[in-house]
Amino acid sequence: MPVPKGSPFTDWRKHLEGKVAIVTGGAGGLGSEICRKFAARGAAVAVADMNAEAATKLAASINGGGCQAIAVQVEVTDEAAVTDAVQTVINQLGRVDYLVHCAGTNIKAPVLDMSLDQWNLSLQPHLTGAFLFCREAGRQMVRQGDGGSVVLMSSVTAMSPVPERGAYGPAKAALINFAGQLGLEWAQYGINVNAVCPGVALTPMTEMVYEREPELREQRLKRFPIKREVLPEEVADLVLFLCSPEARYINGVGIPIDGGFLNSGFYQDTEG
């Protein structure tokens, strides 16, 4: 069936040409795939990461494929560093259209044994980092006057607590609320803000854990209605959709991408 002329369902990928995306934690397992997807769709990408070597390597790889990317070293909890990072993107790429905040840490500790340093180490990159980058990138989007999109990387642990993640889950839950707050405040500027909540993603870090604990994967897969983890490229596809014109009326919500895990209840595959 042909697409009617002027339909919003024309190829939204072309919408990314001439646009600029900042991805924090951009050199990580999910962040790097999101950077590659943005670049493949025509956007210029700022790989923002505290690991300068990894960010530079990824940016070089993207540029080598005929796309445009820059590496920006930044500690997301440092206010001055974040301000400088966003200004660097503006100076080198000209504007900011999309912000995806993936930076964060996953501290494993039960609450009774958790130190204040561990608590802060989890909350600050996730939540304070989101606040600082959203504020600076959001100010630029408002100045530009033609809208934009923000995606915060949350987790299913925001909606369903798991053992020994007493700081990580609350930090991720706060991101959903923060997306709602920004979505409420920034809708008037044509900026939509959402959170994405992946289940267990098959990143290089996850694969390293499975190498040490192969039984962990077996246990998890018995609880997953779809018998696998979510792939980084699937998370990236959802992020890019939320930055597309088709998603402009989706605003201020957290969207699970978990293969039905949150709805599985007491489901367990006893035959798998």
N, C-alpha and C positions, 0 to 999 in steps of 0.2 A: 504494500500500500504506500503510495507516494506521500511524502510529508508536505502538507499545505505550505504555501509560501508565507513566510512570516511566522511560522509556527515556532513556539519555544523549544520544540523537540528537534530542531536542527542540531548539527554536530556541535555539542557544547565544548568539545576539546579545542576548537578554534578560538573559543572565548579566552583561552589562556595566553594566546599570543600577545606579546607586548605587556604582559602582566608580570608582577614581581612577587615572589613568595619567600618568606622567612620561615625556616624550620629550625626550632631549637632542639637540642639533642639530635641534630641532623645527621651526625655520623654514626648513630646507634642503629640497632636492628630494625626498628620500625621507622625511625627518622630517615635513614638512608634510602629506604624504599620509597618513602613519600617524596624525598628530594628527586629521585630518579623519575618518578611518575610525573611530577610537575614539569620537569625539564623535557620529558618526552612529549608532553602536551603543549610545549611551546613557551612556557613561562621561564623567566630568569629566576634562579634560585640562590638564596643566601644560606649556606650550610653553617648554621650557628652552633658551635659546640665548644666545650672547654678543652677538648682534645684537639689541639691545633694540627697535629700531624694527620690524624684521621680525617679531619674536615678538609684539609688541603688535598689529601689523596682522593677523596670522593669528588671534590670540585674539579680536580684535574681530569678524573675519569669522565665526568659529565661533559666537560669542555671538549675532551677528546672525541666524544661522540657527536660533535657538531652542535651541542646545546650550550647554554650560558649559565655559569655558576661561579660564585665566589665563596671563599672560606672566611668565616668571621669567628675568631676565638673570643669566647665570652664566658664569664662565670655568671649564671643567670640570677644569682642572689645579690650581686654587686650592682647597686643602683647606678653609679657612674659608668660602670662597664656596659650595662645594658643601654643606657642613653647613647654612649659612644658607638655601640654596635649598630643600633638602628640608624644613627646618623651616617655611619659608614655605608650601610646599604643604600641609603638615599643618595649619598655622594657618588657611589659607583654604579648603581642601577637605576637611579632616578625617581623611584617611588616605592610604595608598599601597598600591595593589594590584598595579600593573604598572609596570615600568621598561623602557624601550626606549632603548638607548644608540646613537645615530646620530652623535654628534659626532666629528669627525676631520678630517684634512687629507690631501691626496694630493700628496705631493712628488715631482716628476719629476726624477730625477738618478741616473746610474749610480754604483755604489758607489765607484769610483776617484776620482770628482769630488765626492763628497758630503762636506759639512762636518758637524761634530758638531752644529751648530745645526740643520741640516736633518734629521739623524737624530732628534734630540730632538723637533723640531717635529712629526714624524710619529708617533713612539711615544707621546709624552705625552698628546695628546688621546684617542687610541684606547685605550691601555692604562691609563695612570694615571687618566684620566678615568673609565674603566669601573670601576676599582678603587674610586675615591672615591665615585662615585654608587651603585655596588652595595653598598658597605659601609653607607652612610647609609640608603638605601632599604631594604636588607635588614634592618637593625636594626629599622626601623619595622614591616616585615611580620612579623618574629618577635614583636615586642611585641603586635601585633594578634591573633596566634594563629590566624588562619584562612587561612594560605597566601598564595600570590601567584605571579606569573610575571615572569621577567626574560628579555629578548631582547637580545643583543648583535649589532650590525650588523658582520658580517665581509665577506668577499668571496671570489670564486673565485680571486683572486690568492693567497689563503692556501694553496691546494691546487696551484696551477699558476703558478709565477713568470712574470712578464712583464718585458720589458726596461725599464730605467730606473725601476724601482719597488723599489729595494733596501731601502728602509725601510718602505714602505707594505705590501708583502706580508708581511714578518715581523710587523709590528704586527697585521695582520688574522689571521695564523695564531695569534698569541698569544691573541687573543680566543676562538678556538675552544677552546684548552686551558683558558683561564680559565673558560669556560662549563662545561667538564667538572669543574673543581675546585669551582666553586660548586654545581653540580648534585649533586656527591657530598656536600658539607658541608650543604647546605640541604634535601635531600630529607626529612630528619626533621621539618622544619617545614612540609611541604606546599608548598614553593616549588620550582618547576621552572625551570631555567635552560638556555637554548639559544642558539646563534648561527645567524644567517641569512647565507647567502653568495650574494649576487646576482652575476650576470654584469654585462655593461654595461647600465646602466639609462638609459632615455631621460628624463633629468632636464633642466631648463632649462640647466644647466651643460654637459651633454653636447651639447645642441643648439647651444650657442654654439661648442663645439669643432668640430662638424661644419660650421658656417658658415665657419670659418676653414680647415678641412681636409676638404673634401667627399670627397676620395679615401680618407680614413681609414674612413669609414663603408662605402664600397664594399669595401674590403679586409676589414673585420670581417664583413660580412654573408656573404662567401664562406666564412667559417669557422664560421658559425652554422648548425647543422642546422635550427633554426626561424629563418626568414629575417627576423628582427627582433630588437630589443633587448627586454629585460624592461621592462615598464611599472611605474612607481612604485606604482600601485594594486595590481598583482599582488604586489609585495613586501609591501605593507601587508596584503593578504589573508592571506599566510603568517604575518606577525607576529601578527595578531589570532587566527588559528587556534591558534598556539602559546600564546596567553593564554587559550584556551577550555577548558572541562571536557573536551572530546574529546581534548585534547592533554596531559592531566595525566600520562600515563605516558611521554611523550617528554621526555627529560631528559639534559642534559649532552652534546649533540651539535651538530655544525655541519651545516646543511641547505642544499645548493646549490639555487638557483633560477636556472638558467642556460640553459634550453632544450636541455640535452644537450651544451653546449659542452665540459665537462670530459671527456666520453666520446668526443669527436669525433676524437681522435688526429690523424692526418694528413689527415683529411677536408678537402676543399676543393671547393666547387662551381665547376667550370670553365666552366659554362654560364650562371651567374647574372650 
